[in-house]
Amino acid sequence: MSVRRECRFVEFQPSAWYLVLAMREGGTISEGPARAFGPFPSQAEAERYLDGEFSNPGGFSVFAWQQNIAFSPALFELISKATRPWFPDDNSPIGFRF
């Protein structure tokens, strides 16, 4: 069952993916509260983090990096304050915590 939270995977720079997630059930990122997590080396790694740490948001949007893309100031601020996941020495995403 999903919790109907807005979820985005954003490639802010090449190979620097972020999970941006509304933190309230039924919430949106723009209404808040929201948090960002990352960077991850790929969208797949960000998805694995989402699957391991949070309940099903109910869907997601993907924003792959493009040159000259303009992010909203609110999204830029969330990403600049992103929680960085901890990776073991082998860079495996299994079992990381922050």
Short mmCIF file of the C-alpha atoms (twelve columns), coordinates in Angstrom:
data_MODEL
# 
_entry.id   MODEL 
# 
loop_
_atom_site.group_PDB 
_atom_site.id 
_atom_site.type_symbol 
_atom_site.label_atom_id 
_atom_site.label_alt_id 
_atom_site.label_comp_id 
_atom_site.label_asym_id 
_atom_site.label_seq_id 
_atom_site.Cartn_x 
_atom_site.Cartn_y 
_atom_site.Cartn_z 
_atom_site.pdbx_PDB_model_num 
ATOM 1  C CA . MET A 1  0.000  0.000  0.000   1 
ATOM 2  C CA . SER A 2  1.331  3.444  -0.833  1 
ATOM 3  C CA . VAL A 3  1.447  6.501  1.380   1 
ATOM 4  C CA . ARG A 4  0.844  8.934  -1.519  1 
ATOM 5  C CA . ARG A 5  3.926  11.089 -1.036  1 
ATOM 6  C CA . GLU A 6  5.490  13.019 -3.885  1 
ATOM 7  C CA . CYS A 7  8.811  11.473 -4.828  1 
ATOM 8  C CA . ARG A 8  11.420 12.652 -7.341  1 
ATOM 9  C CA . PHE A 9  14.712 11.267 -8.535  1 
ATOM 10 C CA . VAL A 10 16.815 14.213 -9.666  1 
ATOM 11 C CA . GLU A 11 20.147 13.998 -11.462 1 
ATOM 12 C CA . PHE A 12 21.490 17.340 -10.287 1 
ATOM 13 C CA . GLN A 13 24.840 16.847 -12.060 1 
ATOM 14 C CA . PRO A 14 26.035 13.948 -14.221 1 
ATOM 15 C CA . SER A 15 26.091 10.806 -12.036 1 
ATOM 16 C CA . ALA A 16 24.910 12.728 -8.952  1 
ATOM 17 C CA . TRP A 17 21.379 11.536 -8.241  1 
ATOM 18 C CA . TYR A 18 19.185 12.702 -5.374  1 
ATOM 19 C CA . LEU A 19 16.011 11.314 -3.882  1 
ATOM 20 C CA . VAL A 20 13.629 14.152 -2.994  1 
ATOM 21 C CA . LEU A 21 10.678 13.027 -0.911  1 
ATOM 22 C CA . ALA A 22 7.674  14.694 0.713   1 
ATOM 23 C CA . MET A 23 7.758  13.651 4.358   1 
ATOM 24 C CA . ARG A 24 4.011  13.781 5.047   1 
ATOM 25 C CA . GLU A 25 1.435  11.232 3.886   1 
ATOM 26 C CA . GLY A 26 -0.474 12.744 0.983   1 
ATOM 27 C CA . GLY A 27 2.081  15.560 0.848   1 
ATOM 28 C CA . THR A 28 3.858  17.275 -1.982  1 
ATOM 29 C CA . ILE A 29 7.418  18.504 -2.157  1 
ATOM 30 C CA . SER A 30 6.362  22.087 -2.804  1 
ATOM 31 C CA . GLU A 31 3.960  22.160 0.178   1 
ATOM 32 C CA . GLY A 32 6.538  20.567 2.488   1 
ATOM 33 C CA . PRO A 33 7.920  19.305 4.606   1 
ATOM 34 C CA . ALA A 34 10.309 17.564 2.244   1 
ATOM 35 C CA . ARG A 35 13.851 16.170 2.401   1 
ATOM 36 C CA . ALA A 36 16.552 15.248 -0.071  1 
ATOM 37 C CA . PHE A 37 18.957 12.321 0.198   1 
ATOM 38 C CA . GLY A 38 22.112 11.814 -1.836  1 
ATOM 39 C CA . PRO A 39 24.124 12.022 -3.889  1 
ATOM 40 C CA . PHE A 40 23.889 8.535  -5.351  1 
ATOM 41 C CA . PRO A 41 25.937 7.365  -8.353  1 
ATOM 42 C CA . SER A 42 22.804 6.268  -10.239 1 
ATOM 43 C CA . GLN A 43 19.032 6.413  -10.176 1 
ATOM 44 C CA . ALA A 44 19.011 2.690  -9.368  1 
ATOM 45 C CA . GLU A 45 21.043 3.297  -6.190  1 
ATOM 46 C CA . ALA A 46 18.671 6.087  -5.137  1 
ATOM 47 C CA . GLU A 47 15.715 3.750  -5.740  1 
ATOM 48 C CA . ARG A 48 17.372 1.049  -3.664  1 
ATOM 49 C CA . TYR A 49 17.808 3.537  -0.827  1 
ATOM 50 C CA . LEU A 50 14.129 4.523  -1.071  1 
ATOM 51 C CA . ASP A 51 13.057 0.867  -1.007  1 
ATOM 52 C CA . GLY A 52 15.202 0.110  2.029   1 
ATOM 53 C CA . GLU A 53 14.441 3.179  4.129   1 
ATOM 54 C CA . PHE A 54 10.890 4.352  3.359   1 
ATOM 55 C CA . SER A 55 7.428  3.015  2.670   1 
ATOM 56 C CA . ASN A 56 6.124  2.991  -0.898  1 
ATOM 57 C CA . PRO A 57 5.468  6.616  -1.933  1 
ATOM 58 C CA . GLY A 58 3.017  5.519  -4.629  1 
ATOM 59 C CA . GLY A 59 4.911  6.703  -7.701  1 
ATOM 60 C CA . PHE A 60 7.763  8.954  -8.713  1 
ATOM 61 C CA . SER A 61 9.077  11.421 -11.265 1 
ATOM 62 C CA . VAL A 62 12.529 11.337 -12.857 1 
ATOM 63 C CA . PHE A 63 14.501 14.434 -13.815 1 
ATOM 64 C CA . ALA A 64 17.688 13.404 -15.621 1 
ATOM 65 C CA . TRP A 65 20.526 15.908 -15.925 1 
ATOM 66 C CA . GLN A 66 20.403 18.308 -18.845 1 
ATOM 67 C CA . GLN A 67 22.765 21.131 -19.565 1 
ATOM 68 C CA . ASN A 68 21.281 24.538 -18.682 1 
ATOM 69 C CA . ILE A 69 18.335 23.090 -16.763 1 
ATOM 70 C CA . ALA A 70 16.852 25.531 -14.249 1 
ATOM 71 C CA . PHE A 71 15.895 24.054 -10.877 1 
ATOM 72 C CA . SER A 72 13.534 25.933 -8.623  1 
ATOM 73 C CA . PRO A 73 15.155 27.712 -5.678  1 
ATOM 74 C CA . ALA A 74 13.235 25.432 -3.287  1 
ATOM 75 C CA . LEU A 75 14.527 22.263 -4.981  1 
ATOM 76 C CA . PHE A 76 18.062 23.671 -5.106  1 
ATOM 77 C CA . GLU A 77 17.888 24.395 -1.357  1 
ATOM 78 C CA . LEU A 78 16.637 20.861 -0.554  1 
ATOM 79 C CA . ILE A 79 19.457 19.310 -2.569  1 
ATOM 80 C CA . SER A 80 22.066 21.592 -0.990  1 
ATOM 81 C CA . LYS A 81 20.948 20.300 2.440   1 
ATOM 82 C CA . ALA A 82 20.673 16.651 1.385   1 
ATOM 83 C CA . THR A 83 21.286 13.902 3.916   1 
ATOM 84 C CA . ARG A 84 24.270 11.939 2.685   1 
ATOM 85 C CA . PRO A 85 23.933 8.167  2.916   1 
ATOM 86 C CA . TRP A 86 26.840 6.254  4.369   1 
ATOM 87 C CA . PHE A 87 28.515 3.707  2.111   1 
ATOM 88 C CA . PRO A 88 30.767 0.886  3.359   1 
ATOM 89 C CA . ASP A 89 34.306 0.678  1.979   1 
ATOM 90 C CA . ASP A 90 33.204 -1.415 -0.989  1 
ATOM 91 C CA . ASN A 91 30.678 1.298  -2.018  1 
ATOM 92 C CA . SER A 92 27.844 -1.175 -1.613  1 
ATOM 93 C CA . PRO A 93 24.489 0.437  -0.834  1 
ATOM 94 C CA . ILE A 94 23.488 -2.573 1.266   1 
ATOM 95 C CA . GLY A 95 23.043 -1.691 4.901   1 
ATOM 96 C CA . PHE A 96 24.080 1.953  4.776   1 
ATOM 97 C CA . ARG A 97 22.850 4.302  7.448   1 
ATOM 98 C CA . PHE A 98 23.279 7.987  8.129   1 
# 
